[in-house]
Amino acid sequence: MNIVVIDDDRLVAMSLKTILENDGTITVAATGHSGAEAIALYEQYLPDVILMDIRMEGMTGIEAGKVILAAHPDARILYLTTFSDDEYIINALNMGAKGYILKQDFEGIAPALAAVMRGQTVFGEKIIGKLPELMKTPEAYDYDAHGITDKEREILTLVAAGRSNREIASELFLSEGTVRNYLSSLLDKLNLRDRTQLAVYYYTEIKR
C-alpha cells in the first residue's frame, strides 16, 4: 500500500513514516506539511490513501481534501488529528472522507489504513462515541417510502456504526456475500455511491 502523509509538524510526519513503514505492508511515498502540499503530492504520487492532518496554516486538511476529491472522486482520504471537534467530523463525513481517527490511537493507524483499503469507513472509538451527540432529535424516517427492508435497515445502522462486512455478517448470522448484496441494494435504492455516503446519509437524513 502506497500512502502520502501530511502533517504540519515535520517531526510527527517523519515519525508516522517510520512507524507505518515498520508495518511491512505500507510504503510512505512522500510526506508534506500543508494543504497545498497535500494537493500537489496527491497529483504527483496518486497514493492508495492520503493520511492527512486537519489543522494546518493557510489551507486546512478539509479544504485540501475537497480539492483532491473534486479532481479524484475515488481518492481515499483518512484524517488523523488531535482534534475531535464536531464541525470537523461533520465536514469530513459530508465531503466523502474515508475515516477520521485520533493521533492518540497511534497503534490503530496501520489497521485503519488497511480497513480503508478494503473499502471500509473508519472512525476512532472516541469519534464513534461522539456521533450520537451530533444528531438532532430524530423524526420518524419513512423506510417504506424508499423500499428499505427490515434487514437492510439493520445493515444500514451497522454500516453507520463503522462495522465491516465481516462484522456485520457475524452479528446478523449472514454470509459476507449476502451482506454485500444487501449493501448494493441499499446503495441503489438511495442513489448513493459507497459506504461513506451511506454513513453520511444515515446521520444527516435518518438520525438528524
N, C-alpha and C positions, 0 to 999 in steps of 0.2 A: 504494500500500500504506500503510495507516494502522497505526502501531505506538505502543506505550507503552514508555517506557524507565524502568527502575527501577535506581537505584544509590545507595548510601548516601553516596557522595561527590558533593556537588552540582556541583562543577566537572567531574567525569567525566561526569555525566548531561548537563550542558549542552554539553560538548564532543562527546559522542556525538550529541546532537540536531543540532549544527551540521554535523558530518561526514556524517551519514546524509542530511540534507536536501539537501546538496550533490550527492547522487547523482542527484537529479531524479525518482526514482520512489518516494521514501519521504517520508511526512509523519509527523512525530512529534506525535501528538495531545496528549500530556502527558508530563511527567517526574515521577517520585516517588522517594522516598528511604528507604522502609521496606517491610516485608512487608505491613503494614496498608494502606499507601497503594497498594500493588500491587493488592490485592483491590478496594479502593474505586474505583480508576481503571479497572480492567478492567470493573467493573459499569457505570461511567459511560460509557465510550467503546466497549466491545466491540471492541477492536482486532483487526486481522488477525493480528498477532503481538505478544506481550509479550516484550520483551528485558529480562532480569532478572538482577541480581547474586545471589549466594548468601549470603555472609556479611553479615548486617545485624543491628543491635541489635533486641532484642525478638522478632522473628519472622524466621526465615531465609527465603531465597528458595524453598527446598524446601518449607517449611511453607506458605508463601503459595501456592505452585503447587498443592499438594494441595487447598487450599480452593477455588481457582479451578476446578480440573478437576472437583471434586465437583459444583459448580454448573453448569459448562460443559464437558462431556466433550470437545467438539470444539476447545477452546481450544488455540492453538499457543503453547507456551512455549519460548523459546530462552534458555538460560542463558549468560551472559557473565561470566566471573570470572577472577581471577588465580590461583585455586587448582585444582589438578588432583588433589585428594585422592580416593583410591579410593572412600571411603564416599560422597562427594558424587556421583561418577559413577554408581555403582550405584543410589543413591537416585533420581537424576534419570531414569535409564533405567526403573526399576521404576514410577515414578509416571506415566510417559507423556509426559515432556518430548520436544520435537521436536529437541533438539540441545543440545550442550554445547561451547562454544568458549572460548578464552582471550583475554583483553584484549590480550595481546601481539600477537595476529594481527589487529590492527585493520583492516588492508586487506581482510580476508576477511569482515568483519561484514556489509556490504551483500550480497555474493553469498550468504552463509549465510542471510540473511533471505529472499532470492529463492528459494533452494532449499527452504526450509521452506514457502513459499507454494505451491511445486509439489508438495508432498506428500512431500518427502524428509526423512530424518532426518540431521542434520548433526553431525559431530564434527570438532574441530580435529585437525590432524595429530598433535600430541603426545598427544591423548586416544586416538586410534586406536592409537597405539603402546603405550599403557598397557593396553588391553583384554586382551591375552593374559596380562598379569601378574595380572589379576583372576580368571582361570579356574583352577579346581582341576584336578587330573589327571582327564581325562575318562574316563568309562566308555563302552563301546560303545552308541551310540544306535540303537534299532531303527527305522530309517526305514521299513522294510517294514510294520511294525505300524500305521503312520499312512498307508500308501499313498502315500508320497512317492517320486517317481521320481528317477532319477539327475540329470536336467536340473533338476528342482525343487530338488534338494539343492544343485546348483551355484548356482542363483539365490538360494537362501536364504543361502548363505555370502557371496555378494557384497552382498546387501542388508545383512547384519550388518556388513559392512566399510564401509558408508556409500556404496556406489555408486548412482548414479542409474539410472533405467530406460534412458536413452540409453547410459550407460557399460556397463551390463550387456549391452544389445543388441549393442554394438560388440565387446565382449570375447568373446561367445558366438556371434557371427555370426547374430543373430536380429533380427527387426523389433521395434520398441518395442511394437507391438500384441501380438505373441506373448509378450513379457516380461510385459506387463500381464495377459494371460490366465493365465500360469503363476503370477503373484502372487495372483490371485484364487483360483486353485485351492488354493494353499498356505494362504491365509487361511481358506478353507472347511474344509480338512482339519484344520487345527489350531484351529479355532474362535476365530480372532483377528480383531481389528478393522482394524488398519492396519499400515504398515511399522514403526512404532515398536515395537508389540507383537511383531512378528515378530523384530526385532533383539533385544529383551529375551529372548524365548523362546530364541533361539539361544544366548545367553550364559548363561542360567540353567538351561536344560534339556538342551541338546545339548553345549555346551562347558563345563559346570560343573566 
